Amino acid sequence: MLTLLAVAGLISMVLGAGIYTQKPAFGSSPSGTRLEKIENSPNYANGEFQNLIYALQRVDDGTSETKNHPLNGWR
């Protein structure tokens, strides 16, 4: 009985979170003047934003990519 209640509670929380995140407060894809402003940003190139500082990227195996890190001699 306790397990059934726990599973039902978990399902309710997941569904509730899914419904809650569909609210307009969480935003949508940019369009119109907002999209134009983004595309005209100096940090936007090739369809994506470019970091102003180097940021480690996650790779498929879950580790951080450090071979091209500036502190490892990459220039």
Secondary structure, DSSP 8 states (H G I E B T S, - for coil): -HHHHHHHHHHHHHHHHHHHTTSGGG-----HHHHHHHHTSTTEETTEE--SS----B-TTSSB--TT-GGGT--
